[in-house]
């Protein structure tokens, strides 16, 4: 960073702080992810497009993208099972890069020419992770070869670090919300069974649980059915 004027990094720090506050205002995990990729195009010099993907059991899932071009690139990684962001997630490498897609690439010999045909010149991948979990990878693309210098790499790493924390917090908040909603629905269903069928609290819960197991349906869905119909599940 010493090669870059201090005021530039000061401005970058202010922009990252503003991004962090913006991410905290999002009311959903998807909203947080969408804002992360939008900020990437602003905060990382040379970045024309950005996206976030994750790899679960060998399957690539696109979580956010600034354009259909990025979604196409994600599908190519899935089809070929190769690419810097695919590797970032599966091998836990924090940063991957393709500096010039016009040149042969030994690491990703099939992926690189496919991206070049899409009009991409260079790209970077940053692992999104926290101490407890690997969340995915942030991909940034440029139409120009050799678009990302060391400053852009460091900026991308800083952004990815903040983004991972915001992503994890948003997901945890969403999961907690779902858990509270599920608890409320189960409690309401139990109340209906207790009132209409004279069941004890323990017996009402056992009815819901056994029905869930017998039908191989989530307990929450059984509770919703009881709340909707007011009937004891058969």
Steps between C-alpha positions, in 0.01 A plus 500: 500500500801727540514546123155655504442854633365494853199710409389238248488232769332744734224548243482124452465448877213749509331322209537160671351643820205632302464159335499326839219726622309444176526121530366512855188682382399221260195307615590165341799281422434541127492876537838487675652285225363723224648808663840333548545440127382853420755644743774288342460675165547834676775422751733280291683681221449332164198295611224502236292211632478300823322199642486267798480124472524205733585135441310237696569131436662586169208712377547869422224731620492862385393716796529847349614659173517843343394364159404194298859495375616409851231234532623352171856494637376319810326239284822447306686427825227253590504329160879475486551454874794734477571867553660729759188549709412130489849431636481782753203332665605136466871546583462788752744724314433859599586662166515371143557703185517478122700800390465463123241273343668530160784285631486120551433407860628171640274516805175555310571407135133469399345770717726786390423492124128466573509817711700678231221422251259673740711814474686466830865598516593425862344397829563437867334270756493563874393242756219623724555337836472553873663313785204261508397453140593518131228707337598517134714709270483856373585518128605823333541534124649754262464526125866604480801271539733577792237728652566415864819625662618438855286785628189342350591165653536648845180698461319183392632305796389773742157518340465122507589491870231755586254333265549160664419639843190680369389191306540277805315743725213536251469124464502447876235769544285339232537154653405640841195663347394173341555317829286747693229484235504120510481501878199732488318280246566183700378670816183616327432151363551347844258750646234399246544130579493561874183710483299294251607149595576538870863399459777590739787712373728196485239290319430775246868528413531120469212499249676760286836327527367151419305631201814673375699178529231275349447727199867601469387860496660782697344572837442859395287389204285276723449791740398725212244242389346488848490879521337518158237227547459491877490122473706237675729331245401141430 
